[in-house]
Protein backbone atom coordinates (compact mmCIF):
# COMPACT_ATOMS: atom_id res chain seq x y z
CA UNK A 1 0.00 0.00 0.00
CA UNK A 2 1.02 3.49 -0.65
CA UNK A 3 2.19 5.26 2.42
CA UNK A 4 0.24 8.39 3.14
CA UNK A 5 1.94 11.19 4.93
CA UNK A 6 0.10 13.16 7.51
CA UNK A 7 1.18 16.59 8.61
CA UNK A 8 0.72 17.53 12.21
CA UNK A 9 1.06 20.88 13.85
CA UNK A 10 3.10 21.46 16.93
CA UNK A 11 1.31 22.17 20.16
CA UNK A 12 4.35 23.32 22.08
CA UNK A 13 4.05 26.94 20.89
CA UNK A 14 6.73 26.83 18.15
CA UNK A 15 6.12 28.27 14.69
CA UNK A 16 7.20 25.16 12.74
CA UNK A 17 5.24 22.06 11.89
CA UNK A 18 6.58 18.51 11.98
CA UNK A 19 6.86 18.60 8.20
CA UNK A 20 9.47 21.32 8.52
CA UNK A 21 7.35 24.00 6.85
CA UNK A 22 6.74 27.25 8.71
CA UNK A 23 3.25 27.31 10.23
CA UNK A 24 0.95 30.29 9.89
CA UNK A 25 -0.14 32.16 12.98
CA UNK A 26 -2.78 30.17 14.79
CA UNK A 27 -2.29 26.98 12.80
CA UNK A 28 -0.58 25.24 15.73
CA UNK A 29 -3.86 25.27 17.67
CA UNK A 30 -5.86 23.23 15.14
CA UNK A 31 -5.41 20.10 13.12
CA UNK A 32 -4.55 20.31 9.46
CA UNK A 33 -6.72 18.54 6.90
CA UNK A 34 -5.59 15.04 6.10
CA UNK A 35 -4.25 14.60 2.60
CA UNK A 36 -5.71 11.77 0.59
CA UNK A 37 -7.92 10.48 3.38
CA UNK A 38 -10.89 10.05 1.04
CA UNK A 39 -11.25 9.37 -2.63
CA UNK A 40 -11.67 12.46 -4.74
CA UNK A 41 -15.39 11.91 -5.29
CA UNK A 42 -16.15 11.22 -1.64
CA UNK A 43 -14.20 14.22 -0.47
CA UNK A 44 -16.05 16.49 -2.93
CA UNK A 45 -19.44 15.12 -1.86
CA UNK A 46 -18.51 15.61 1.79
CA UNK A 47 -17.50 19.21 1.16
CA UNK A 48 -20.73 19.94 -0.71
CA UNK A 49 -22.85 18.51 2.08
CA UNK A 50 -20.85 20.39 4.70
CA UNK A 51 -21.23 23.80 3.11
CA UNK A 52 -24.01 23.74 0.50
CA UNK A 53 -26.58 21.16 -0.51
CA UNK A 54 -26.79 22.39 -4.06
CA UNK A 55 -25.51 25.28 -6.01
CA UNK A 56 -27.46 28.41 -5.10
CA UNK A 57 -28.80 27.00 -1.83
CA UNK A 58 -28.26 28.94 1.39
CA UNK A 59 -26.09 27.32 4.04
CA UNK A 60 -27.97 25.36 6.65
CA UNK A 61 -28.28 26.54 10.22
CA UNK A 62 -26.29 24.68 12.78
CA UNK A 63 -28.44 21.93 14.25
CA UNK A 64 -28.36 19.88 17.39
CA UNK A 65 -27.16 16.26 17.17
CA UNK A 66 -30.15 14.08 16.43
CA UNK A 67 -31.22 11.15 18.58
CA UNK A 68 -31.47 7.73 17.05
CA UNK A 69 -34.75 5.93 17.36
CA UNK A 70 -34.61 3.70 20.39
CA UNK A 71 -31.16 4.91 21.43
CA UNK A 72 -29.42 7.60 23.42
CA UNK A 73 -28.12 10.89 22.11
CA UNK A 74 -24.82 11.46 20.40
CA UNK A 75 -25.65 10.33 16.83
CA UNK A 76 -25.09 12.42 13.71
CA UNK A 77 -27.81 14.48 12.12
CA UNK A 78 -30.57 12.41 10.66
CA UNK A 79 -32.20 13.34 7.39
CA UNK A 80 -35.80 13.57 6.37
CA UNK A 81 -36.85 10.71 4.14
CA UNK A 82 -38.67 13.03 1.73
CA UNK A 83 -35.82 15.49 1.45
CA UNK A 84 -32.40 14.29 2.43
CA UNK A 85 -31.04 17.83 2.44
CA UNK A 86 -33.50 19.07 5.08
CA UNK A 87 -32.34 18.92 8.65
CA UNK A 88 -34.10 19.23 11.92
CA UNK A 89 -33.43 22.69 13.25
CA UNK A 90 -33.07 23.37 16.94
CA UNK A 91 -35.94 25.29 18.46
CA UNK A 92 -35.21 28.30 20.62
CA UNK A 93 -35.85 27.62 24.31
CA UNK A 94 -37.37 29.94 26.89
CA UNK A 95 -34.08 30.01 28.79
CA UNK A 96 -32.42 31.75 25.90
CA UNK A 97 -35.07 34.49 25.83
CA UNK A 98 -34.90 34.83 29.62
CA UNK A 99 -31.15 35.33 29.50
CA UNK A 100 -31.54 37.89 26.73
CA UNK A 101 -34.16 39.78 28.73
CA UNK A 102 -32.02 39.72 31.89
CA UNK A 103 -29.09 41.08 29.89
CA UNK A 104 -31.25 43.94 28.59
CA UNK A 105 -32.46 44.69 32.14
CA UNK A 106 -28.90 44.84 33.47
CA UNK A 107 -27.85 47.13 30.61
CA UNK A 108 -30.77 49.46 31.29
CA UNK A 109 -29.96 49.45 34.99
CA UNK A 110 -26.32 50.44 34.55
CA UNK A 111 -27.24 53.07 31.97
CA UNK A 112 -29.71 54.43 34.50
CA UNK A 113 -26.94 54.57 37.12
CA UNK A 114 -24.70 56.50 34.69
CA UNK A 115 -27.48 58.96 34.00
CA UNK A 116 -28.07 57.85 30.41
CA UNK A 117 -31.60 57.93 29.07
CA UNK A 118 -33.32 55.75 26.53
CA UNK A 119 -35.69 56.91 23.82
CA UNK A 120 -38.42 54.93 25.49
CA UNK A 121 -39.22 55.40 29.15
CA UNK A 122 -36.99 53.21 31.25
CA UNK A 123 -38.92 50.85 33.44
CA UNK A 124 -36.53 51.62 36.26
CA UNK A 125 -37.44 55.31 36.16
CA UNK A 126 -40.12 55.88 38.77
CA UNK A 127 -42.79 58.44 37.93
CA UNK A 128 -42.53 61.75 39.70
CA UNK A 129 -44.63 61.98 42.84
CA UNK A 130 -47.20 64.72 43.04
CA UNK A 131 -46.95 67.22 45.85
CA UNK A 132 -49.69 66.40 48.29
CA UNK A 133 -50.11 66.91 52.03
CA UNK A 134 -48.84 64.34 54.47
CA UNK A 135 -51.16 61.78 55.97
CA UNK A 136 -51.22 63.60 59.29
CA UNK A 137 -52.11 66.86 57.55
CA UNK A 138 -54.88 65.21 55.53
CA UNK A 139 -56.35 63.63 58.66
CA UNK A 140 -56.33 66.97 60.47
CA UNK A 141 -58.10 68.65 57.55
CA UNK A 142 -60.92 66.08 57.59
CA UNK A 143 -61.08 65.81 61.39
CA UNK A 144 -64.15 67.12 63.20
CA UNK A 145 -64.11 68.16 66.86
CA UNK A 146 -66.75 69.14 69.36
CA UNK A 147 -67.55 72.82 69.47
CA UNK A 148 -66.70 73.21 73.15
CA UNK A 149 -63.32 71.57 72.56
CA UNK A 150 -62.66 73.88 69.62
CA UNK A 151 -63.42 76.90 71.80
CA UNK A 152 -61.28 75.58 74.66
CA UNK A 153 -58.37 74.93 72.30
CA UNK A 154 -58.50 78.55 71.22
CA UNK A 155 -57.36 79.43 74.75
CA UNK A 156 -60.20 81.69 75.92
CA UNK A 157 -61.86 79.33 78.40
CA UNK A 158 -62.31 75.74 79.52
CA UNK A 159 -64.75 73.23 78.03
CA UNK A 160 -67.31 73.68 80.80
CA UNK A 161 -67.25 77.43 80.36
CA UNK A 162 -67.58 76.95 76.59
CA UNK A 163 -70.76 74.91 77.13
CA UNK A 164 -72.29 77.81 79.07
CA UNK A 165 -71.39 80.26 76.32
CA UNK A 166 -72.96 77.95 73.72
CA UNK A 167 -76.23 77.72 75.70
CA UNK A 168 -76.51 81.50 75.95
CA UNK A 169 -76.15 81.90 72.18
CA UNK A 170 -72.82 83.71 72.16
CA UNK A 171 -71.26 81.29 69.67
CA UNK A 172 -71.90 81.20 65.91
CA UNK A 173 -70.69 78.69 63.31
CA UNK A 174 -70.52 79.89 59.71
CA UNK A 175 -72.87 82.77 60.58
CA UNK A 176 -75.49 80.59 62.34
CA UNK A 177 -76.11 80.74 66.11
CA UNK A 178 -75.52 77.32 67.68
CA UNK A 179 -77.04 76.48 71.07
CA UNK A 180 -76.97 72.69 70.90
CA UNK A 181 -74.26 71.00 72.93
CA UNK A 182 -72.24 68.33 71.17
CA UNK A 183 -72.16 70.14 67.83
CA UNK A 184 -69.09 69.21 65.80
CA UNK A 185 -67.12 71.57 63.60
CA UNK A 186 -64.21 71.33 61.18
CA UNK A 187 -60.92 73.17 61.63
CA UNK A 188 -61.69 75.47 58.68
CA UNK A 189 -65.20 76.46 59.89
CA UNK A 190 -65.90 80.08 60.81
CA UNK A 191 -66.44 79.91 64.58
CA UNK A 192 -67.04 83.21 66.36
CA UNK A 193 -67.43 84.16 70.03
CA UNK A 194 -69.09 87.54 70.65
CA UNK A 195 -68.47 88.37 67.00
CA UNK A 196 -64.75 87.63 67.19
CA UNK A 197 -63.48 84.76 65.06
CA UNK A 198 -61.70 81.98 66.88
CA UNK A 199 -58.81 80.07 65.40
CA UNK A 200 -58.21 76.51 66.44
CA UNK A 201 -54.81 76.09 67.98
CA UNK A 202 -52.29 73.83 66.37
CA UNK A 203 -51.27 70.88 68.49
CA UNK A 204 -48.00 71.38 70.32
CA UNK A 205 -45.93 69.08 72.51
CA UNK A 206 -43.42 70.24 75.13
CA UNK A 207 -40.94 68.38 77.32
CA UNK A 208 -39.78 69.85 80.64
CA UNK A 209 -37.20 68.85 83.20
CA UNK A 210 -39.33 69.66 86.23
CA UNK A 211 -37.54 71.29 89.15
CA UNK A 212 -38.22 70.75 92.83
CA UNK A 213 -40.89 72.66 94.79
CA UNK A 214 -43.17 73.14 91.74
CA UNK A 215 -46.66 71.67 91.60
CA UNK A 216 -48.26 70.25 88.45
CA UNK A 217 -51.86 71.03 89.47
CA UNK A 218 -53.04 74.07 87.55
CA UNK A 219 -55.26 76.55 89.33
CA UNK A 220 -54.23 75.50 92.84
CA UNK A 221 -54.81 78.61 95.01
CA UNK A 222 -52.45 77.37 97.71
CA UNK A 223 -49.53 76.72 95.36
CA UNK A 224 -46.86 79.37 95.16
CA UNK A 225 -45.05 77.82 92.20
CA UNK A 226 -46.63 76.01 89.27
CA UNK A 227 -44.86 74.32 86.37
CA UNK A 228 -46.99 76.22 83.85
CA UNK A 229 -45.29 79.43 84.98
CA UNK A 230 -41.98 78.14 83.59
CA UNK A 231 -43.33 78.06 80.01
CA UNK A 232 -42.90 81.34 78.16
CA UNK A 233 -46.09 82.57 76.52
CA UNK A 234 -44.03 84.32 73.85
CA UNK A 235 -42.48 81.07 72.60
CA UNK A 236 -45.56 78.95 73.20
CA UNK A 237 -48.81 80.85 72.66
CA UNK A 238 -50.97 77.74 72.83
CA UNK A 239 -52.67 76.69 76.03
CA UNK A 240 -50.99 73.46 77.18
CA UNK A 241 -51.48 71.26 80.24
CA UNK A 242 -49.17 68.71 81.90
CA UNK A 243 -49.70 65.03 81.11
CA UNK A 244 -49.97 63.19 84.39
CA UNK A 245 -48.74 64.41 87.73
CA UNK A 246 -45.50 64.64 89.64
CA UNK A 247 -45.22 65.39 93.34
CA UNK A 248 -44.00 68.76 94.48
CA UNK A 249 -40.72 67.23 95.62
CA UNK A 250 -40.33 64.96 92.56
CA UNK A 251 -38.21 66.14 89.64
CA UNK A 252 -37.62 64.97 86.09
CA UNK A 253 -39.41 64.36 82.80
CA UNK A 254 -42.81 66.03 82.39
CA UNK A 255 -44.78 66.26 79.13
CA UNK A 256 -47.09 69.15 78.17
CA UNK A 257 -49.56 69.26 75.29
CA UNK A 258 -52.92 70.60 74.10
CA UNK A 259 -53.68 67.28 72.39
CA UNK A 260 -56.38 65.96 74.69
CA UNK A 261 -56.68 62.60 72.97
CA UNK A 262 -52.98 61.82 73.37
CA UNK A 263 -52.98 63.03 76.97
CA UNK A 264 -55.90 60.73 77.78
CA UNK A 265 -54.13 57.75 76.24
CA UNK A 266 -50.90 58.41 78.12
CA UNK A 267 -52.67 58.65 81.47
CA UNK A 268 -55.01 55.68 81.00
CA UNK A 269 -54.01 52.65 83.14
CA UNK A 270 -54.54 50.20 80.27
CA UNK A 271 -51.72 51.75 78.21
CA UNK A 272 -48.99 50.61 80.64
CA UNK A 273 -46.74 53.57 79.91
CA UNK A 274 -43.10 52.86 80.77
CA UNK A 275 -41.57 55.06 83.49
CA UNK A 276 -38.09 54.91 85.05
CA UNK A 277 -37.16 56.63 88.32
CA UNK A 278 -33.86 57.30 90.06
CA UNK A 279 -34.55 56.73 93.77
CA UNK A 280 -32.37 58.01 96.64
CA UNK A 281 -32.98 56.24 99.98
CA UNK A 282 -32.05 57.10 103.54
CA UNK A 283 -30.24 53.75 103.96
CA UNK A 284 -28.98 50.76 102.03
CA UNK A 285 -31.58 48.59 100.33
CA UNK A 286 -31.32 45.04 101.68
CA UNK A 287 -31.18 42.06 99.37
CA UNK A 288 -34.38 40.62 100.86
CA UNK A 289 -36.25 43.88 100.27
CA UNK A 290 -34.76 44.07 96.79
CA UNK A 291 -36.23 40.66 95.96
CA UNK A 292 -39.55 41.61 97.56
CA UNK A 293 -39.90 44.62 95.25
CA UNK A 294 -39.21 42.46 92.20
CA UNK A 295 -41.53 39.63 93.23
CA UNK A 296 -44.31 41.99 94.36
CA UNK A 297 -45.70 43.54 97.52
CA UNK A 298 -49.24 44.34 98.62
CA UNK A 299 -50.23 47.96 99.23
CA UNK A 300 -53.55 49.37 100.44
CA UNK A 301 -54.76 49.71 96.83
CA UNK A 302 -53.56 46.32 95.63
CA UNK A 303 -50.47 44.36 94.65
CA UNK A 304 -47.59 46.05 92.87
CA UNK A 305 -44.14 44.97 91.71
CA UNK A 306 -41.14 46.54 90.01
CA UNK A 307 -40.77 45.58 86.35
CA UNK A 308 -37.02 46.18 86.63
CA UNK A 309 -34.78 47.11 89.55
CA UNK A 310 -31.03 47.70 89.91
CA UNK A 311 -28.50 49.47 92.11
CA UNK A 312 -26.89 52.67 90.81
CA UNK A 313 -23.09 53.00 90.75
CA UNK A 314 -22.55 50.30 93.39
CA UNK A 315 -24.33 52.53 95.90
CA UNK A 316 -26.90 50.36 97.65
CA UNK A 317 -28.76 53.49 98.81
CA UNK A 318 -29.55 54.46 95.19
CA UNK A 319 -31.65 52.32 92.87
CA UNK A 320 -33.22 52.60 89.46
CA UNK A 321 -36.76 51.28 89.21
CA UNK A 322 -38.96 50.71 86.17
CA UNK A 323 -42.72 50.56 86.53
CA UNK A 324 -45.74 50.75 84.23
CA UNK A 325 -48.32 51.64 86.85
CA UNK A 326 -49.89 55.09 87.04
CA UNK A 327 -51.03 55.01 90.66
CA UNK A 328 -50.62 58.09 92.82
CA UNK A 329 -47.23 58.28 94.62
CA UNK A 330 -46.73 54.56 93.93
CA UNK A 331 -42.90 54.63 94.01
CA UNK A 332 -42.70 56.41 97.35
CA UNK A 333 -45.35 54.14 98.87
CA UNK A 334 -43.53 51.00 97.72
CA UNK A 335 -40.36 51.91 99.62
CA UNK A 336 -42.22 53.33 102.61
CA UNK A 337 -44.05 50.00 102.89
CA UNK A 338 -40.66 48.30 103.44
CA UNK A 339 -39.45 50.87 105.99
CA UNK A 340 -37.41 53.17 103.75
CA UNK A 341 -37.67 56.91 103.28
CA UNK A 342 -37.23 58.38 99.80
CA UNK A 343 -35.00 61.44 100.16
CA UNK A 344 -34.98 62.28 96.45
CA UNK A 345 -36.99 61.04 93.47
CA UNK A 346 -36.15 61.89 89.86
CA UNK A 347 -38.05 60.63 86.82
CA UNK A 348 -35.53 60.03 84.03
CA UNK A 349 -37.78 58.33 81.44
CA UNK A 350 -41.41 58.67 80.39
CA UNK A 351 -43.08 57.10 77.31
CA UNK A 352 -39.84 57.02 75.32
CA UNK A 353 -38.78 60.56 76.33
CA UNK A 354 -35.71 61.47 78.41
CA UNK A 355 -34.34 64.69 79.91
CA UNK A 356 -31.01 64.34 78.14
CA UNK A 357 -29.28 67.70 77.53
CA UNK A 358 -32.12 69.50 79.30
CA UNK A 359 -31.17 71.41 82.43
CA UNK A 360 -33.42 71.56 85.46
CA UNK A 361 -36.37 73.91 84.92
CA UNK A 362 -35.87 74.14 81.13
CA UNK A 363 -38.22 72.91 78.41
CA UNK A 364 -38.21 72.29 74.65
CA UNK A 365 -40.55 71.36 71.82
CA UNK A 366 -40.65 67.72 70.79
CA UNK A 367 -39.15 66.72 67.46
CA UNK A 368 -41.30 65.41 64.62
CA UNK A 369 -39.88 61.94 65.17
CA UNK A 370 -40.79 61.98 68.87
CA UNK A 371 -44.32 63.17 68.08
CA UNK A 372 -44.75 60.43 65.50
CA UNK A 373 -43.72 57.73 67.96
CA UNK A 374 -46.16 59.04 70.56
CA UNK A 375 -49.05 59.11 68.07
CA UNK A 376 -48.21 55.57 67.00
CA UNK A 377 -48.72 54.45 70.60
CA UNK A 378 -45.07 53.60 71.16
CA UNK A 379 -45.08 54.35 74.90
CA UNK A 380 -42.19 52.05 75.80
C-alpha atoms as one frame of an Amber mdcrd trajectory, in Angstrom:
protein
   0.000   0.000   0.000   1.016   3.488  -0.646   2.194   5.262   2.423   0.236
   8.389   3.141   1.939  11.195   4.931   0.096  13.161   7.508   1.180  16.591
   8.610   0.721  17.525  12.209   1.059  20.882  13.847   3.101  21.455  16.925
   1.310  22.170  20.157   4.346  23.321  22.084   4.049  26.938  20.886   6.727
  26.830  18.146   6.119  28.273  14.686   7.204  25.163  12.738   5.242  22.056
  11.888   6.577  18.512  11.980   6.863  18.599   8.202   9.471  21.320   8.523
   7.355  24.003   6.849   6.739  27.249   8.715   3.254  27.314  10.230   0.955
  30.287   9.887  -0.139  32.162  12.981  -2.782  30.173  14.792  -2.293  26.977
  12.802  -0.583  25.242  15.734  -3.863  25.273  17.667  -5.863  23.235  15.141
  -5.412  20.098  13.121  -4.550  20.310   9.457  -6.719  18.537   6.900  -5.590
  15.039   6.099  -4.252  14.604   2.600  -5.715  11.770   0.595  -7.923  10.481
   3.380 -10.886  10.052   1.035 -11.250   9.373  -2.629 -11.673  12.458  -4.736
 -15.387  11.911  -5.286 -16.154  11.222  -1.639 -14.205  14.224  -0.474 -16.049
  16.488  -2.933 -19.435  15.121  -1.862 -18.509  15.612   1.791 -17.499  19.209
   1.162 -20.732  19.942  -0.707 -22.846  18.514   2.082 -20.855  20.386   4.697
 -21.227  23.801   3.105 -24.009  23.737   0.495 -26.579  21.160  -0.506 -26.786
  22.387  -4.063 -25.508  25.277  -6.010 -27.461  28.407  -5.097 -28.805  27.003
  -1.827 -28.260  28.935   1.389 -26.086  27.320   4.037 -27.968  25.362   6.649
 -28.280  26.544  10.223 -26.286  24.677  12.783 -28.441  21.932  14.254 -28.360
  19.880  17.393 -27.159  16.259  17.175 -30.146  14.078  16.433 -31.216  11.153
  18.583 -31.473   7.730  17.052 -34.747   5.931  17.362 -34.608   3.695  20.390
 -31.163   4.913  21.431 -29.418   7.597  23.415 -28.121  10.889  22.111 -24.823
  11.462  20.398 -25.646  10.328  16.826 -25.089  12.415  13.710 -27.813  14.479
  12.117 -30.573  12.405  10.663 -32.203  13.342   7.394 -35.803  13.568   6.373
 -36.854  10.713   4.139 -38.672  13.031   1.726 -35.816  15.486   1.453 -32.395
  14.293   2.434 -31.039  17.834   2.439 -33.503  19.075   5.075 -32.336  18.921
   8.647 -34.105  19.234  11.921 -33.435  22.689  13.255 -33.070  23.373  16.940
 -35.942  25.295  18.461 -35.208  28.298  20.623 -35.852  27.625  24.306 -37.369
  29.937  26.890 -34.077  30.010  28.789 -32.423  31.746  25.897 -35.069  34.486
  25.830 -34.901  34.828  29.618 -31.147  35.328  29.503 -31.542  37.889  26.732
 -34.164  39.784  28.730 -32.023  39.725  31.886 -29.088  41.084  29.889 -31.251
  43.939  28.593 -32.456  44.693  32.136 -28.905  44.844  33.467 -27.845  47.129
  30.607 -30.768  49.462  31.295 -29.963  49.450  34.991 -26.317  50.444  34.549
 -27.243  53.066  31.975 -29.710  54.435  34.500 -26.943  54.573  37.118 -24.696
  56.496  34.690 -27.482  58.955  33.996 -28.071  57.848  30.413 -31.597  57.928
  29.071 -33.325  55.752  26.526 -35.687  56.908  23.824 -38.424  54.929  25.488
 -39.218  55.402  29.151 -36.993  53.212  31.253 -38.922  50.847  33.435 -36.534
  51.618  36.262 -37.438  55.314  36.156 -40.115  55.883  38.772 -42.794  58.443
  37.930 -42.525  61.750  39.702 -44.626  61.975  42.843 -47.195  64.717  43.042
 -46.955  67.222  45.850 -49.689  66.397  48.292 -50.108  66.907  52.031 -48.845
  64.337  54.467 -51.164  61.779  55.971 -51.219  63.597  59.294 -52.114  66.864
  57.547 -54.884  65.210  55.529 -56.354  63.633  58.656 -56.327  66.975  60.466
 -58.101  68.651  57.548 -60.919  66.079  57.593 -61.085  65.807  61.389 -64.147
  67.117  63.196 -64.111  68.163  66.855 -66.754  69.135  69.357 -67.547  72.817
  69.469 -66.701  73.212  73.155 -63.321  71.574  72.558 -62.659  73.884  69.618
 -63.418  76.903  71.804 -61.277  75.583  74.660 -58.372  74.934  72.296 -58.501
  78.554  71.223 -57.363  79.434  74.746 -60.198  81.694  75.921 -61.860  79.327
  78.399 -62.315  75.739  79.520 -64.749  73.225  78.028 -67.306  73.684  80.804
 -67.253  77.426  80.363 -67.579  76.948  76.587 -70.762  74.908  77.132 -72.287
  77.813  79.072 -71.387  80.261  76.322 -72.962  77.955  73.722 -76.231  77.719
  75.696 -76.512  81.500  75.954 -76.153  81.897  72.179 -72.823  83.714  72.159
 -71.258  81.286  69.666 -71.902  81.197  65.909 -70.695  78.689  63.314 -70.522
  79.894  59.711 -72.875  82.766  60.578 -75.490  80.588  62.344 -76.107  80.741
  66.105 -75.523  77.320  67.679 -77.044  76.476  71.067 -76.973  72.689  70.899
 -74.263  70.997  72.930 -72.236  68.328  71.167 -72.160  70.142  67.828 -69.093
  69.212  65.798 -67.119  71.574  63.596 -64.214  71.334  61.177 -60.925  73.172
  61.632 -61.688  75.468  58.681 -65.196  76.459  59.894 -65.903  80.084  60.808
 -66.440  79.905  64.580 -67.035  83.209  66.364 -67.430  84.161  70.030 -69.091
  87.537  70.652 -68.469  88.372  67.002 -64.746  87.628  67.193 -63.480  84.764
  65.062 -61.701  81.977  66.881 -58.808  80.071  65.401 -58.212  76.511  66.438
 -54.810  76.089  67.978 -52.291  73.830  66.370 -51.266  70.878  68.490 -47.999
  71.379  70.316 -45.932  69.082  72.513 -43.417  70.237  75.133 -40.938  68.384
  77.324 -39.781  69.847  80.636 -37.195  68.849  83.204 -39.335  69.660  86.227
 -37.537  71.293  89.146 -38.221  70.749  92.832 -40.894  72.657  94.788 -43.172
  73.136  91.744 -46.657  71.666  91.598 -48.263  70.247  88.451 -51.859  71.027
  89.470 -53.036  74.067  87.546 -55.255  76.549  89.329 -54.235  75.500  92.844
 -54.813  78.612  95.011 -52.452  77.368  97.715 -49.530  76.720  95.362 -46.862
  79.374  95.157 -45.049  77.816  92.197 -46.632  76.007  89.266 -44.862  74.318
  86.368 -46.988  76.216  83.846 -45.294  79.434  84.981 -41.981  78.144  83.590
 -43.328  78.065  80.015 -42.895  81.344  78.162 -46.089  82.571  76.519 -44.028
  84.315  73.850 -42.476  81.069  72.603 -45.564  78.949  73.199 -48.807  80.854
  72.656 -50.970  77.736  72.825 -52.674  76.687  76.034 -50.992  73.455  77.178
 -51.478  71.255  80.237 -49.175  68.706  81.895 -49.696  65.030  81.106 -49.968
  63.186  84.388 -48.737  64.413  87.729 -45.499  64.642  89.644 -45.221  65.392
  93.342 -44.003  68.763  94.481 -40.720  67.234  95.619 -40.327  64.960  92.557
 -38.215  66.145  89.639 -37.624  64.972  86.086 -39.415  64.361  82.798 -42.809
  66.028  82.389 -44.781  66.255  79.133 -47.089  69.147  78.172 -49.562  69.257
  75.285 -52.917  70.596  74.105 -53.677  67.277  72.393 -56.383  65.959  74.694
 -56.682  62.597  72.970 -52.982  61.820  73.367 -52.980  63.034  76.965 -55.904
  60.733  77.780 -54.130  57.749  76.238 -50.899  58.414  78.122 -52.672  58.655
  81.469 -55.013  55.683  80.997 -54.007  52.651  83.140 -54.539  50.200  80.275
 -51.723  51.752  78.210 -48.993  50.605  80.644 -46.737  53.565  79.910 -43.103
  52.865  80.773 -41.569  55.064  83.487 -38.091  54.906  85.052 -37.162  56.628
  88.325 -33.860  57.296  90.061 -34.547  56.725  93.769 -32.374  58.011  96.637
 -32.979  56.239  99.977 -32.051  57.103 103.537 -30.238  53.749 103.962 -28.978
  50.759 102.033 -31.583  48.593 100.332 -31.322  45.041 101.683 -31.184  42.061
  99.371 -34.379  40.617 100.861 -36.251  43.880 100.274 -34.762  44.075  96.788
 -36.226  40.658  95.958 -39.553  41.614  97.555 -39.901  44.622  95.246 -39.212
  42.464  92.199 -41.534  39.635  93.230 -44.306  41.991  94.356 -45.697  43.540
  97.515 -49.238  44.343  98.621 -50.230  47.964  99.234 -53.551  49.372 100.443
 -54.759  49.709  96.833 -53.555  46.316  95.633 -50.473  44.359  94.648 -47.589
  46.053  92.873 -44.141  44.974  91.705 -41.145  46.544  90.005 -40.774  45.585
  86.349 -37.019  46.184  86.629 -34.775  47.111  89.548 -31.035  47.699  89.909
 -28.496  49.468  92.106 -26.890  52.670  90.814 -23.089  52.998  90.747 -22.554
  50.303  93.393 -24.332  52.532  95.902 -26.901  50.363  97.648 -28.763  53.493
  98.808 -29.548  54.460  95.191 -31.648  52.316  92.868 -33.218  52.600  89.459
 -36.759  51.277  89.215 -38.957  50.709  86.166 -42.721  50.556  86.527 -45.741
  50.748  84.231 -48.319  51.639  86.851 -49.889  55.094  87.043 -51.033  55.012
  90.660 -50.616  58.085  92.816 -47.225  58.276  94.619 -46.729  54.560  93.935
 -42.898  54.626  94.015 -42.700  56.406  97.353 -45.349  54.144  98.866 -43.525
  50.996  97.724 -40.356  51.905  99.620 -42.220  53.331 102.615 -44.050  50.004
 102.894 -40.663  48.299 103.445 -39.453  50.868 105.992 -37.412  53.171 103.745
 -37.671  56.913 103.277 -37.227  58.384  99.802 -35.002  61.439 100.161 -34.979
  62.279  96.453 -36.988  61.043  93.467 -36.148  61.887  89.862 -38.048  60.625
  86.821 -35.529  60.031  84.032 -37.776  58.335  81.443 -41.408  58.672  80.389
 -43.078  57.098  77.313 -39.844  57.019  75.321 -38.780  60.556  76.329 -35.714
  61.472  78.411 -34.339  64.689  79.912 -31.012  64.342  78.141 -29.275  67.701
  77.531 -32.120  69.501  79.300 -31.175  71.410  82.425 -33.417  71.561  85.463
 -36.366  73.911  84.924 -35.872  74.140  81.127 -38.225  72.913  78.411 -38.212
  72.291  74.650 -40.553  71.356  71.815 -40.645  67.718  70.792 -39.151  66.722
  67.458 -41.300  65.406  64.617 -39.878  61.938  65.166 -40.786  61.984  68.872
 -44.317  63.172  68.080 -44.753  60.426  65.495 -43.721  57.731  67.959 -46.163
  59.041  70.558 -49.045  59.114  68.073 -48.213  55.567  66.997 -48.718  54.454
  70.596 -45.065  53.603  71.163 -45.077  54.349  74.897 -42.191  52.054  75.799
